[in-house]
């Protein structure tokens, strides 16, 4: 009788761990933030702010303010990165003015 209780408990534990995986993935994504201006050429995570490409790994230059990577939440500034608002301002400042 004790053996069946142990087996049932073990099986329930394994099944419960399988159900927790999606919540853990969601928590992991929530623990990250976009950090602009830190990615190396070809190592960006997705589309850039300027709209010149729409996929990961297509950055042609390193450390440009419109390219971004996911980093641990709160670590962007320590990597000399920019927030989205700061990156947009840097791009606007770099555009040549029309006369």
N, C-alpha and C positions, 0 to 999 in steps of 0.2 A: 504494500500500500504506500509506503514512503517513497519507493522508487518511482511510482507513477506520478506522485505529487511533484517530485524533483524534475522529472522529465517535462511535465506540463508547465512548470514554472520556467524552465529553461527555454522551452518553445515560445512561451508568451513573451519572454525577454527579447528573443531574437526577432520576433514579429514587431514588437514595439520599437526596436532600434530602426527597423526598416521604415516605419512610419515617421520617425523623427528626422530623417534625412532631408526632406524638402524644407522643413523649418530651419534647419541648420544652414542650408544653402542660402535661404532668404536672409538670415542673420549675417552671414558672411558678406553678402552684397551690401547690406545696410552699413557694415563696418568699413566701407570704402568710399572714397570720394574722387572726383575727377581733379587732376592736377595738371595745369597747362604750363607749357614751356620747359618741361623736363625730359621729354622723350627724345631718344636718339633717332637718327634716320632709319626708317624701316621698323621702328619699334613702338609706334603709336597704337592706341587701343581701338580707335574707330574714326569716324568722320571728323574732319577739322572744322574750325569756326569759319574759315574763309570760303569753304565750299569747293575747294579744288580737287577733293577726293572724298569718297564715302566709305572707305573700308580700312580695317586695321592693317598695319604694316605698309602703308603707302606713303608715309612721310618721306620727303626727299632731302630734308635738311634736319640737323640736330638743333634742339633747344629753341625752336620757334614758338612764339606765344600762341599760335592757333592749334598746335598739336597737343594732345593730352594722353595721360595714362591714369589708370586706377591706382591709387595708393591707399594705405591704411588711413582711416579718418583721423585728421589732426596732424598728419605728418607732411603735408604739402609744403608748408612754409619752411620747415627745417631742410627741405630739399631745394630751396630757393625757387619754388613753383608759384604759380599764379592761380587765383580763383577765376571763374568764368568771367565775372565782371571786370577784373583786372586785365585779363587777356583781351577782352573786347576793347577796352580802353587803349591798350598797347597797340592793337591792330589799327584802330582809328587814328592814333597819333602817327603811325608809320606811313599811312596813306599819303601820297602826294596831293597837295591842295590844287584844285582847279582854278585857273585865273580867268 
